[in-house]
Amino acid sequence: MKVNQKTQKKRFYYVYGMIVSFLFCALIVYFLWQNQSQWYFFLPFLICGFSSFMYQAITFFFELRKNQDSVDVMRVWTWKRIFSRLYVVAFFLFWFGCLIIFDMEAFQEGDFILALFSIPFWLIGMYSFWKIWKRR
């Protein structure tokens, strides 16, 4: 079976994405292993890396079996959507977690100007989350 150059580039991209995501997850697990008290900081990154890996893997194996009749496109699409949403949730968990910690520190120090500085980041985060969640 002859594979055209465009399909080969797609497959290379998916394999490259899987390798990068796997190495990223391995690096995060290494940091978690070294410093177990900071798991709450590294967990969103681990979830993002895992969901990115799974998304790339599902897309790659779908591309390999695309022309076969046994591929259930709806099931592939559903799993891709699940891992895509998992990535979004983990990313914004980290985004809003950083903002919460930033604002708590600002309020504890009594620096309300610094807390006002975070309002645009709250608005950008909420708008981005709403836009991405609605689109997917």
Secondary structure as UniProt FT lines:
FT   HELIX           5..34
FT   HELIX           36..38
FT   HELIX           39..64
FT   TURN            65..67
FT   TURN            69..70
FT   HELIX           73..109
FT   HELIX           112..117
FT   HELIX           119..135
//
